Amino acid sequence: MNAIDPGILPEPAVRKILQAALEEDAPYGDITSAALVPPRAMATASLVAREPGIFSGGDVFAAAMRLTDPFAEVELLVADGQAFAAGARLATVTGLAQAVLTAERVALNLTQRMSAIATATAEYVRAVEGTKARVTDTRKTTPGLRVLERYAVRCGGGHNHRFSLSDAVLAKDNHLAVLTGTDPGGLTKALSGVRARLPHTVHFEVEVDRQDQIEPVLAVGVDTIMLDNFALDELEAGVRQVAGRALVEASGNVKLTTIAAIARTGVDIISVGALTHSVRALDLGLDINVNVEPGANGKGSVGSNGLPVNRPEPRLPAPSGMDG
């Protein structure tokens, strides 16, 4: 599989996530590394795959290492979206040993999860090859990690649904129950009022769970209609009924064993919550050597302080809001 271009992972969002994670994991510093590892000791470590998969999170790994050691040298050996085999080296880092050890768990936790999502997504995408169906994620993401998990979906060749509740109107069954009250027959009238109030730039999607709701919803002029938990024959009938008047999304309990058949019904979009809500972290490890002499990587000479030339005395950054 060739590497996929997943687009940009916003640096400010990554930094915010990493700072929160490090403050959670080392609120007052890493007392184990500080007690056991000399402050000037350097380390070289490799991010190694224990099982095959699709890589995601290289920049996150690098940023985690540089958060504890701004001078850490990180080399990414595998691109995001690229397949790798068990035993492959995915990245290397050289920096202060204390800093590498402090960042290790945060870097691994996030990279393992992102690579797991990318790997799972690639399996779903392969399953629908030869159809027009687009595999998308849902909002069933880990709170606080959505930007990373959505990026990982793109690394696996999938697509993103609306990012948040602020991005599009998606009227689901509970919204419709509130909107129509005791008069479900007034669905078209109620939704037409909503459509009239929306700016023309806002995407309007409506979920239905019965076939008799399709025509009243289409009469509103929605952009996408979601057929929720429809059986395969109902999906086929729904696609014929919509007849191109809106995009058709299939949703509800989609599995790797069922997605190919769903795609063959002719739907345009298949949203899969399992891409993010139930993946198992991919097994990646950090193989480390904490006894590397400063400058031994050939990157520069050693000064009188025992550190590479132009490198300041080591001092791990304190979590924000705390004294160093």
C-alpha angles and dihedrals in degrees: 000000000000120000114273122222102232095180127233127343105205109244096210091054092049091049092050092050093047094048091051091047093049092047088052094048099038107018093163099020134281102293093182095057091040091053098044107031125064110243093236096046115120126212137200116200137175128215102224131188115231090188136019123270149118116295123236131161105043093140090046091054091049094046092050091054093047092048090068095032114024089192096053113131111224125184119191109211098180125044123232108266093028123123120238137188129232109279094027119141107232101180142348131215132194119189146104107334094225091052095048091050092047093052095041101093096041091048093047097044093055098039092047092052095044092049090048091054092047091049094049092046092052090055092053092046091051090051093060097044111136093033130088093238118125117212112222137177127235137221089270091111134133108275109255095013101072095112091055095043093047089050089051090054088057090049087059093052096260130124134237127247118210108319097222145351088273096062107066143355111259111173109200131186095277092049090051092048090056093041098050099030111180093350108072087163089070093068096117094047093047095047092045089060090052092048091051091057096048123095112247090246095062117097112229120207128172128195120218128185098188132054093231089064094061099080096045089051095046089052088068093060098243120182097223133015118203117212102205121204093343118163116242095260089048091051091052091049091047093052090051091048094049089049095186096310090121139000112274119223123190116207141165132078095353113176134184088250093054106034096085092057091046090052091052091061088075101251117155100217135027115193115205121193091185091072089077111010102058111023122131114233111257114245107252124155139194112230106199141188110195096183100072112135115238109267092013091123089070092246095120148327127285121253131212091273091062093250130107113279113274092021115119125227110288116263121158112225116254117234112267115278093026132098117253 
